[in-house]
């Protein structure tokens, strides 16, 4: 083939690819437009986004931008939720950073439906997913006189070590336990522990052990401990894998959930290569529990997941 014919052939391919890209972008636009019209008309906020996130992520993110500034709060929420779905499933750091930057900006939204949900979505990501733009937003959120516990937790997730001094002031006295596990001071201790502050790791473990309410201990604080991603908390979870004590029954017809279910739940969510599949329903079989116990028994050290594909359960 002559050089001239070769160049003509290449040009034809480029033109075809461009046409295909335009058609593809049109398909993405139609998909998202139809979904947002549904959300705007009936207020339904669906999280089923498989058809949209299967498309080119860059095209989807570009298309979503216009909806992130919509006057309709449900449309805004849905746009961010689709972005989160793309980010948490992507192995492309560039895509993840783009999504995280958008989500952190969404935390400045005055509507609680937006900032409360989105700040929880962000807990799924790894520190490297937070670029400088995202970190600057978290610093701005932390500059508030009384920052939300969700923003405090974000400091730990993003490993914002320049916020350690601020967090220490919020945490207060490390000798005061009492009702510590219910307020901003508790989350400051958790964030500091997440960043490896040994005194705070020890504080969180002791506070957990002192908690008398078994429902709160299993349903909330066990997940809080795993949020810290520290090896020191792992033996506690291993012990609870063998604990058949049931929580108080919510209904007389159904017995309370055993403690070992909560332990398996927290471990399967956060430990890399954990042999039992995560179940949000707390329905691990005895066989699965035995597999989990045996696997944990032979681990000298576990590897925590850098990011999560499921929403964490901090609240």
C-alpha positions as a Markdown table, in Angstrom:
| # | Residue | x | y | z |
|---|---|---|---|---|
| 1 | Unk | 0.0 | 0.0 | 0.0 |
| 2 | Unk | 1.4 | 3.4 | -1.0 |
| 3 | Unk | 2.0 | 6.1 | 1.6 |
| 4 | Unk | -0.8 | 8.2 | 0.2 |
| 5 | Unk | -3.3 | 5.3 | 0.5 |
| 6 | Unk | -2.1 | 4.5 | 4.0 |
| 7 | Unk | -2.6 | 8.1 | 5.1 |
| 8 | Unk | -6.1 | 8.1 | 3.5 |
| 9 | Unk | -6.9 | 4.8 | 5.3 |
| 10 | Unk | -5.7 | 6.2 | 8.6 |
| 11 | Unk | -7.8 | 9.4 | 8.1 |
| 12 | Unk | -10.9 | 7.3 | 7.4 |
| 13 | Unk | -10.4 | 5.3 | 10.6 |
| 14 | Unk | -9.9 | 8.5 | 12.6 |
| 15 | Unk | -13.1 | 9.9 | 11.1 |
| 16 | Unk | -15.0 | 6.7 | 11.8 |
| 17 | Unk | -13.8 | 6.7 | 15.4 |
| 18 | Unk | -14.8 | 10.3 | 15.9 |
| 19 | Unk | -18.2 | 9.6 | 14.5 |
| 20 | Unk | -18.6 | 6.6 | 16.8 |
| 21 | Unk | -17.4 | 8.7 | 19.8 |
| 22 | Unk | -20.0 | 11.4 | 19.0 |
| 23 | Unk | -22.8 | 8.7 | 18.7 |
| 24 | Unk | -21.6 | 7.2 | 21.9 |
| 25 | Unk | -21.7 | 10.5 | 23.7 |
| 26 | Unk | -25.2 | 11.0 | 22.4 |
| 27 | Unk | -26.2 | 7.7 | 23.8 |
| 28 | Unk | -24.8 | 8.6 | 27.2 |
| 29 | Unk | -26.5 | 12.0 | 27.1 |
| 30 | Unk | -29.9 | 10.4 | 26.4 |
| 31 | Unk | -29.4 | 7.8 | 29.1 |
| 32 | Unk | -28.6 | 10.3 | 31.8 |
| 33 | Unk | -31.2 | 12.8 | 30.6 |
| 34 | Unk | -34.0 | 10.2 | 30.7 |
| 35 | Unk | -32.9 | 9.2 | 34.2 |
| 36 | Unk | -32.7 | 12.7 | 35.5 |
| 37 | Unk | -36.1 | 13.5 | 34.0 |
| 38 | Unk | -37.6 | 10.6 | 36.0 |
| 39 | Unk | -35.9 | 11.8 | 39.2 |
| 40 | Unk | -37.1 | 15.4 | 38.7 |
| 41 | Unk | -40.7 | 14.5 | 37.9 |
| 42 | Unk | -41.4 | 12.0 | 40.7 |
| 43 | Unk | -38.7 | 12.7 | 43.3 |
| 44 | Unk | -37.5 | 9.0 | 43.2 |
| 45 | Unk | -33.8 | 8.7 | 44.0 |
| 46 | Unk | -32.8 | 5.3 | 42.5 |
| 47 | Unk | -29.3 | 4.0 | 43.0 |
| 48 | Unk | -29.5 | 1.4 | 40.2 |
| 49 | Unk | -27.1 | 2.9 | 37.7 |
| 50 | Unk | -25.7 | -0.2 | 35.9 |
| 51 | Unk | -26.8 | 1.0 | 32.5 |
| 52 | Unk | -25.1 | 4.4 | 32.9 |
| 53 | Unk | -21.8 | 3.3 | 34.6 |
| 54 | Unk | -21.3 | 0.7 | 31.9 |
| 55 | Unk | -20.6 | 3.5 | 29.5 |
| 56 | Unk | -17.3 | 5.4 | 29.0 |
| 57 | Unk | -16.7 | 7.0 | 32.5 |
| 58 | Unk | -15.1 | 10.1 | 31.1 |
| 59 | Unk | -18.2 | 10.8 | 28.9 |
| 60 | Unk | -20.5 | 10.1 | 31.8 |
| 61 | Unk | -18.7 | 12.4 | 34.2 |
| 62 | Unk | -18.6 | 15.1 | 31.6 |
| 63 | Unk | -22.4 | 14.8 | 31.1 |
| 64 | Unk | -23.1 | 14.7 | 34.8 |
| 65 | Unk | -21.5 | 18.0 | 35.5 |
| 66 | Unk | -24.6 | 20.0 | 34.4 |
| 67 | Unk | -26.8 | 18.0 | 36.8 |
| 68 | Unk | -24.6 | 18.6 | 39.8 |
| 69 | Unk | -25.6 | 22.2 | 39.8 |
| 70 | Unk | -29.3 | 21.5 | 39.3 |
| 71 | Unk | -31.8 | 23.5 | 41.5 |
| 72 | Unk | -33.5 | 20.1 | 42.2 |
| 73 | Unk | -31.8 | 18.5 | 45.2 |
| 74 | Unk | -32.8 | 15.0 | 44.1 |
| 75 | Unk | -31.2 | 15.5 | 40.7 |
| 76 | Unk | -28.0 | 16.8 | 42.3 |
| 77 | Unk | -28.0 | 13.8 | 44.7 |
| 78 | Unk | -28.5 | 11.4 | 41.9 |
| 79 | Unk | -25.7 | 12.9 | 39.8 |
| 80 | Unk | -23.3 | 12.6 | 42.6 |
| 81 | Unk | -24.4 | 9.0 | 43.4 |
| 82 | Unk | -23.7 | 8.0 | 39.8 |
| 83 | Unk | -20.3 | 9.6 | 40.0 |
| 84 | Unk | -19.6 | 7.8 | 43.2 |
| 85 | Unk | -20.6 | 4.5 | 41.6 |
| 86 | Unk | -18.1 | 5.1 | 38.8 |
| 87 | Unk | -15.3 | 6.1 | 41.2 |
| 88 | Unk | -15.6 | 3.3 | 43.6 |
| 89 | Unk | -15.5 | 0.7 | 40.8 |
| 90 | Unk | -12.7 | 2.3 | 38.8 |
| 91 | Unk | -9.1 | 1.2 | 38.9 |
| 92 | Unk | -8.1 | 4.4 | 37.2 |
| 93 | Unk | -6.6 | 6.9 | 39.7 |
| 94 | Unk | -7.3 | 9.8 | 37.4 |
| 95 | Unk | -11.0 | 8.9 | 37.4 |
| 96 | Unk | -11.2 | 8.3 | 41.1 |
| 97 | Unk | -9.5 | 11.6 | 41.9 |
| 98 | Unk | -12.0 | 13.4 | 39.6 |
| 99 | Unk | -14.9 | 11.8 | 41.3 |
| 100 | Unk | -13.5 | 12.5 | 44.8 |
| 101 | Unk | -12.8 | 16.1 | 44.0 |
| 102 | Unk | -16.5 | 16.5 | 42.9 |
| 103 | Unk | -17.8 | 14.7 | 45.9 |
| 104 | Unk | -15.8 | 16.8 | 48.4 |
| 105 | Unk | -17.1 | 19.9 | 46.7 |
| 106 | Unk | -20.6 | 18.5 | 47.1 |
| 107 | Unk | -20.0 | 18.6 | 50.9 |
| 108 | Unk | -20.2 | 22.4 | 50.7 |
| 109 | Unk | -23.9 | 22.0 | 49.6 |
| 110 | Unk | -26.2 | 23.4 | 52.2 |
| 111 | Unk | -28.8 | 20.7 | 51.8 |
| 112 | Unk | -28.4 | 17.9 | 54.4 |
| 113 | Unk | -29.6 | 15.3 | 51.8 |
| 114 | Unk | -26.4 | 16.1 | 49.8 |
| 115 | Unk | -23.6 | 16.7 | 52.3 |
| 116 | Unk | -24.6 | 14.0 | 54.7 |
| 117 | Unk | -24.9 | 11.3 | 52.1 |
| 118 | Unk | -21.9 | 12.4 | 50.0 |
| 119 | Unk | -19.6 | 12.7 | 53.0 |
| 120 | Unk | -20.4 | 9.0 | 53.8 |
| 121 | Unk | -19.8 | 8.0 | 50.2 |
| 122 | Unk | -16.3 | 9.5 | 50.4 |
| 123 | Unk | -15.3 | 7.2 | 53.3 |
| 124 | Unk | -15.1 | 4.4 | 50.6 |
| 125 | Unk | -12.0 | 5.9 | 49.0 |
| 126 | Unk | -8.2 | 5.6 | 49.6 |
| 127 | Unk | -6.0 | 8.5 | 50.7 |
| 128 | Unk | -4.4 | 8.8 | 47.2 |
| 129 | Unk | -7.8 | 9.4 | 45.7 |
| 130 | Unk | -7.9 | 12.8 | 47.5 |
| 131 | Unk | -6.0 | 15.3 | 45.3 |
| 132 | Unk | -5.0 | 18.7 | 46.6 |
| 133 | Unk | -8.3 | 20.2 | 45.5 |
| 134 | Unk | -10.3 | 17.7 | 47.5 |
| 135 | Unk | -8.0 | 18.2 | 50.5 |
| 136 | Unk | -8.4 | 21.9 | 50.4 |
| 137 | Unk | -12.2 | 21.5 | 50.6 |
| 138 | Unk | -11.9 | 19.2 | 53.7 |
| 139 | Unk | -9.6 | 21.8 | 55.3 |
| 140 | Unk | -12.3 | 24.4 | 54.6 |
| 141 | Unk | -15.0 | 22.2 | 56.2 |
| 142 | Unk | -12.8 | 21.6 | 59.2 |
| 143 | Unk | -12.3 | 25.4 | 59.7 |
| 144 | Unk | -15.9 | 25.5 | 61.0 |
| 145 | Unk | -16.2 | 26.2 | 64.7 |
| 146 | Unk | -18.1 | 22.9 | 65.1 |
| 147 | Unk | -17.3 | 20.6 | 62.1 |
| 148 | Unk | -19.6 | 17.6 | 61.5 |
| 149 | Unk | -18.4 | 14.2 | 62.7 |
| 150 | Unk | -18.5 | 13.2 | 59.0 |
| 151 | Unk | -16.0 | 15.8 | 58.0 |
| 152 | Unk | -13.8 | 14.8 | 61.0 |
| 153 | Unk | -13.9 | 11.2 | 59.8 |
| 154 | Unk | -12.9 | 12.4 | 56.3 |
| 155 | Unk | -9.7 | 13.8 | 57.8 |
| 156 | Unk | -8.7 | 10.3 | 58.8 |
| 157 | Unk | -9.8 | 8.7 | 55.5 |
| 158 | Unk | -7.8 | 11.2 | 53.4 |
| 159 | Unk | -4.9 | 11.1 | 56.0 |
| 160 | Unk | -4.8 | 14.9 | 56.4 |
| 161 | Unk | -2.0 | 14.9 | 58.9 |
| 162 | Unk | -1.9 | 18.7 | 58.9 |
| 163 | Unk | -5.2 | 18.5 | 60.7 |
| 164 | Unk | -3.8 | 16.5 | 63.6 |
| 165 | Unk | -3.5 | 19.5 | 65.9 |
| 166 | Unk | -7.1 | 20.5 | 65.2 |
| 167 | Unk | -8.3 | 17.0 | 65.8 |
| 168 | Unk | -6.4 | 16.8 | 69.1 |
| 169 | Unk | -8.2 | 19.9 | 70.3 |
| 170 | Unk | -11.6 | 18.4 | 69.4 |
| 171 | Unk | -10.7 | 15.1 | 71.0 |
| 172 | Unk | -9.8 | 16.7 | 74.3 |
| 173 | Unk | -8.6 | 14.8 | 77.4 |
| 174 | Unk | -7.5 | 11.2 | 76.7 |
| 175 | Unk | -8.3 | 10.2 | 80.2 |
| 176 | Unk | -12.0 | 11.0 | 80.0 |
| 177 | Unk | -14.1 | 8.1 | 78.7 |
| 178 | Unk | -17.7 | 8.4 | 80.0 |
| 179 | Unk | -20.0 | 9.1 | 77.1 |
| 180 | Unk | -17.1 | 9.7 | 74.8 |
| 181 | Unk | -18.4 | 7.4 | 72.0 |
| 182 | Unk | -21.3 | 9.6 | 71.1 |
| 183 | Unk | -19.9 | 12.9 | 70.0 |
| 184 | Unk | -17.3 | 14.8 | 67.9 |
| 185 | Unk | -14.6 | 14.0 | 70.4 |
| 186 | Unk | -15.0 | 10.3 | 69.6 |
| 187 | Unk | -14.7 | 10.8 | 65.9 |
| 188 | Unk | -11.6 | 13.0 | 66.4 |
| 189 | Unk | -10.0 | 10.1 | 68.4 |
| 190 | Unk | -11.0 | 7.7 | 65.5 |
| 191 | Unk | -9.5 | 10.0 | 62.9 |
| 192 | Unk | -6.3 | 10.3 | 64.9 |
| 193 | Unk | -6.2 | 6.6 | 65.3 |
| 194 | Unk | -6.7 | 6.1 | 61.6 |
| 195 | Unk | -3.6 | 8.2 | 61.0 |
| 196 | Unk | -1.6 | 6.0 | 63.4 |
| 197 | Unk | -1.6 | 8.1 | 66.6 |
| 198 | Unk | -0.9 | 5.3 | 69.2 |
| 199 | Unk | -2.5 | 7.1 | 72.2 |
| 200 | Unk | -5.7 | 7.4 | 70.3 |
| 201 | Unk | -5.7 | 3.8 | 69.1 |
| 202 | Unk | -5.4 | 2.7 | 72.7 |
| 203 | Unk | -8.1 | 5.2 | 73.7 |
| 204 | Unk | -10.6 | 3.9 | 71.1 |
| 205 | Unk | -10.0 | 0.3 | 72.1 |
| 206 | Unk | -10.5 | 1.1 | 75.8 |
| 207 | Unk | -13.6 | 3.1 | 75.1 |
| 208 | Unk | -15.0 | 0.2 | 73.2 |
| 209 | Unk | -14.3 | -2.3 | 76.0 |
| 210 | Unk | -15.9 | 0.1 | 78.5 |
| 211 | Unk | -19.2 | 0.4 | 76.5 |
| 212 | Unk | -22.0 | -1.4 | 78.4 |
| 213 | Unk | -24.7 | -1.2 | 75.7 |
| 214 | Unk | -24.2 | -4.4 | 73.7 |
| 215 | Unk | -26.4 | -3.2 | 70.8 |
| 216 | Unk | -24.3 | 0.0 | 70.4 |
| 217 | Unk | -21.1 | -1.9 | 71.0 |
| 218 | Unk | -21.8 | -4.4 | 68.2 |
| 219 | Unk | -23.9 | -2.3 | 65.8 |
| 220 | Unk | -21.8 | 0.9 | 65.9 |
| 221 | Unk | -18.5 | 0.8 | 67.7 |
| 222 | Unk | -17.2 | -2.4 | 66.1 |
| 223 | Unk | -17.4 | -0.7 | 62.7 |
| 224 | Unk | -15.8 | 2.4 | 64.3 |
| 225 | Unk | -12.8 | 0.3 | 65.4 |
| 226 | Unk | -12.4 | -1.1 | 61.9 |
| 227 | Unk | -12.5 | 2.4 | 60.5 |
| 228 | Unk | -9.2 | 3.0 | 62.2 |
| 229 | Unk | -7.5 | 0.3 | 60.0 |
| 230 | Unk | -5.1 | -0.6 | 62.8 |
| 231 | Unk | -3.7 | -4.0 | 63.6 |
| 232 | Unk | -4.4 | -3.5 | 67.3 |
| 233 | Unk | -8.1 | -3.7 | 66.8 |
| 234 | Unk | -8.1 | -7.0 | 64.9 |
| 235 | Unk | -7.8 | -9.4 | 68.0 |
| 236 | Unk | -11.0 | -7.9 | 69.3 |
| 237 | Unk | -12.8 | -8.8 | 66.1 |
| 238 | Unk | -11.3 | -12.3 | 66.2 |
| 239 | Unk | -12.6 | -12.8 | 69.7 |
| 240 | Unk | -16.1 | -11.8 | 68.7 |
| 241 | Unk | -16.1 | -14.4 | 65.9 |
| 242 | Unk | -16.5 | -17.0 | 68.7 |
| 243 | Unk | -19.1 | -15.0 | 70.6 |
| 244 | Unk | -22.6 | -16.4 | 70.4 |
| 245 | Unk | -24.1 | -13.9 | 72.8 |
| 246 | Unk | -27.3 | -12.4 | 71.2 |
| 247 | Unk | -28.2 | -8.8 | 71.1 |
| 248 | Unk | -31.7 | -7.9 | 72.6 |
| 249 | Unk | -34.5 | -9.0 | 70.3 |
| 250 | Unk | -36.2 | -6.2 | 68.4 |
| 251 | Unk | -39.3 | -8.3 | 68.0 |
| 252 | Unk | -40.4 | -11.2 | 70.2 |
| 253 | Unk | -40.9 | -13.4 | 67.2 |
| 254 | Unk | -37.2 | -13.1 | 66.2 |
| 255 | Unk | -34.2 | -13.7 | 68.5 |
| 256 | Unk | -31.4 | -11.1 | 68.6 |
| 257 | Unk | -28.5 | -11.3 | 66.2 |
| 258 | Unk | -25.3 | -13.0 | 67.7 |
| 259 | Unk | -22.2 | -11.0 | 68.2 |
| 260 | Unk | -20.2 | -13.2 | 65.8 |
| 261 | Unk | -22.3 | -11.9 | 62.9 |
| 262 | Unk | -21.2 | -8.4 | 63.5 |
| 263 | Unk | -17.6 | -9.4 | 63.7 |
| 264 | Unk | -17.8 | -11.3 | 60.4 |
| 265 | Unk | -19.6 | -8.3 | 58.9 |
| 266 | Unk | -16.8 | -5.8 | 59.9 |
| 267 | Unk | -14.0 | -8.1 | 58.9 |
| 268 | Unk | -15.4 | -9.0 | 55.5 |
| 269 | Unk | -15.9 | -5.3 | 54.7 |
| 270 | Unk | -12.4 | -4.1 | 55.5 |
| 271 | Unk | -9.9 | -7.0 | 55.3 |
| 272 | Unk | -8.1 | -7.8 | 52.0 |
| 273 | Unk | -8.6 | -11.4 | 50.8 |
| 274 | Unk | -11.0 | -12.2 | 53.6 |
| 275 | Unk | -12.4 | -15.7 | 52.6 |
| 276 | Unk | -16.1 | -14.9 | 53.4 |
| 277 | Unk | -18.1 | -12.7 | 51.1 |
| 278 | Unk | -19.5 | -9.5 | 52.7 |
| 279 | Unk | -23.2 | -9.7 | 53.6 |
| 280 | Unk | -25.1 | -6.6 | 54.6 |
| 281 | Unk | -27.9 | -8.8 | 55.9 |
| 282 | Unk | -25.8 | -10.3 | 58.8 |
| 283 | Unk | -26.6 | -13.8 | 57.7 |
| 284 | Unk | -23.3 | -15.7 | 57.8 |
| 285 | Unk | -23.6 | -19.4 | 58.1 |
| 286 | Unk | -21.8 | -21.5 | 60.7 |
| 287 | Unk | -19.7 | -22.9 | 57.9 |
| 288 | Unk | -18.7 | -19.4 | 56.8 |
| 289 | Unk | -17.9 | -18.4 | 60.4 |
| 290 | Unk | -15.7 | -21.5 | 60.8 |
| 291 | Unk | -13.9 | -20.6 | 57.6 |
| 292 | Unk | -13.4 | -17.0 | 58.9 |
| 293 | Unk | -12.1 | -18.2 | 62.2 |
| 294 | Unk | -9.6 | -20.6 | 60.7 |
| 295 | Unk | -8.4 | -18.0 | 58.2 |
| 296 | Unk | -7.9 | -15.4 | 60.9 |
| 297 | Unk | -6.1 | -17.9 | 63.1 |
| 298 | Unk | -3.3 | -18.4 | 60.7 |
| 299 | Unk | -2.8 | -14.7 | 59.8 |
| 300 | Unk | 0.2 | -13.0 | 61.4 |
| 301 | Unk | -0.9 | -9.7 | 60.1 |
| 302 | Unk | -3.9 | -8.7 | 58.0 |
| 303 | Unk | -4.0 | -6.3 | 55.1 |
| 304 | Unk | -6.7 | -3.6 | 55.2 |
| 305 | Unk | -8.5 | -2.6 | 52.1 |
| 306 | Unk | -7.3 | 0.8 | 50.8 |
| 307 | Unk | -10.8 | 1.5 | 49.5 |
| 308 | Unk | -14.3 | -0.1 | 49.7 |
| 309 | Unk | -16.8 | -1.0 | 47.1 |
| 310 | Unk | -19.6 | -1.1 | 49.7 |
| 311 | Unk | -20.7 | 1.9 | 51.7 |
| 312 | Unk | -19.2 | 1.8 | 55.2 |
| 313 | Unk | -21.5 | 1.8 | 58.2 |
| 314 | Unk | -20.2 | 4.5 | 60.5 |
| 315 | Unk | -23.6 | 5.8 | 61.4 |
